[in-house]
Amino acid sequence: MSITAAQVKELRERTGAGMMECKKALVETAGDMEAAIEHLRKAGLAKADKKSGRVAAEGAVIQAGDHRHSVLVEINCETDFVAKDENFRGFAEEVATLALGTEDIEALGAAAMSSGHSVEDARQQLVAKLGENIQVRRLAHLKVDAGVVASYIHGGRIGVLVAISGNDEELARDIAMHVAALNPAYRDVADVPPEAVAKEKDILVAQAADSGKPPEIIEKMVTGRLKKHLAEITLTGQPFVKDGDITVGKLVQDKGIEILEFVRLEVGEGIEKEEGDFAAEVMQQARGA
């Protein structure tokens, strides 16, 4: 049967698939629009499965919510080019909004999007459309009953949430910017695991042992260096990024507030990236591989 341009256009608008894929699907289903949509969805799943093993270390961190409850979601793709694509961004922003009502990635994958598809189905369709492995990797919530939650997104790649007591949203955002810049591992010295402190002390003792100094001097050296190390890895011990003459701990103490919690997500952290041939990658994308 003859497939009209209007049918192809409608199928493209409803699925986001390419023109030739839409025409082929309509031919194979004898012009049945719903059957063609199902055909393309199945094809999309096959493409998604094929691409699922490829490294996706680019993408975006998206924030949603307000000063009482906020969430960060990291969504990955393979290239910075796709990370800036309007289809990817639209998907990511809607997923982040849905994440406010879910506690984990599995539940988020089953959540219904405005299109009527689940997040997982929409992800698979996006893989088919954009030709890259796309993954909803992780999410993180911060909620407060009293106090405020502030957020800061840097370049779309680093997202931070900070919860503080009190109602100083500007201060909370400044602290979030500090966390984005200096990436502290812990909130305060009290939050550092004892085993991590003991391990660092052992390393410092071993280093100082070669100095030839008396044991009492070595003890003082180790104590001083350990204190410095703990200050460097804790938020309250670090010099404030907007005023290096004061630590974050002293800043919040002077303001009469407490940092309750923080979370920081950075795109691709912990993912082992493949070193590839850029020209070959471009050719692969051009061929729709």
Phi, psi and omega in degrees: 000161181273131178259126184273160178297327180295322178294317179297317180299315180297317181294322177297316181294327183276336184241337184078005180284165180291160184300313182294323178296320179295315180297318180297318180296320179292323177296314183291338180251016177056037175082005179283109187299313182294321178293324179294321178298315179297320179300314180293323178296319178295320178295322178297320178297319179297318179294321179297318178297321181295324184269353188295339181273354182279146184291126178242093184245004173258186178134216185207152168252124184244141179247144173217155178118197184222196187283358175254326183213119182225156181222147171246139176230131174259125177237125188253152171219187185268331185227154177295331179300312180291326179301335180264357182293139184295329178291318177297315182295318179297317177299312183298318182292321178291321178298319179297320178296318178295329182296338177300332182258010180231157183255343182211171184295322181297314178294323179296321179298332181270350182294147183272131176270173182297337179285347184097345178275155173288163177302319181295317177296318179295323177298315180297321178295323179292324175301314180296323184284317186264346174077021178228156171293125179234130183226137169272103194273313185198162177218158180213131180255151163225130179229146173223144172270325176228135185111196180222153171247127176245153180234156175211128177245125180251112176062018181074357186249336179237127179237138181226139169238137177228130176250130178230159170285164182080188186233024182273086183295325180295317178296317180299321179291322177298320179292323177297320177297320177299314180299320178299320184283316190253351172049059177294146181278331184223160178288312186212165179303323181298339181271350181285126181301138181305323180294327178290322177294315181297320180295316180294322179295320178300319179296316181293322177297316179298321179293319183285337183298333181277359183283340181078008181278160178298154182306321182292328177288320179299319180299317179294320178298313182296318180299316180294317181291324179293319178299318179296317180298315181296324177295323183291330185259359180247143182301313183289340181270345184281145172298134183298132187297334180265353178202094185294353180276356182223141177280162177298323179299316179293323179301308183288330176297316179295330180276350181073029179235171180233139172278117184277318185190156171213158176218142181225125175242135176234134183305127172079359182295134181086354178265127179281115183276143176276139173270110184239179178270112185299317181299321179293324179296318180297317180296321180297316178297318182297329181274357179074026182286000000 
